[in-house]
């Protein structure tokens, strides 16, 4: 659980995960008043124990901009939609 500094292309042998889950997001501020996007996952619906945060990451403005670039390369022509949020 940490703040993402940069995104680096990986070369691990990875495959698609068999389970799906929700990702919760919050906009928070750090000690200096800078805005951060906090993303948390809480495990799949099949989890035996009660829901608890499995992973969380935080993005500042720079790492969020970099992630947008990564997403645009992975999904050319993608148009954002589907998020309803007033914050």
Secondary structure, DSSP 8 states (H G I E B T S, - for coil): -EE--------------S----EEEEEEE-TTS-EEEEEEE---TT-SS-----EEEEE-HHHHHHHHHHHHHHSTT----------
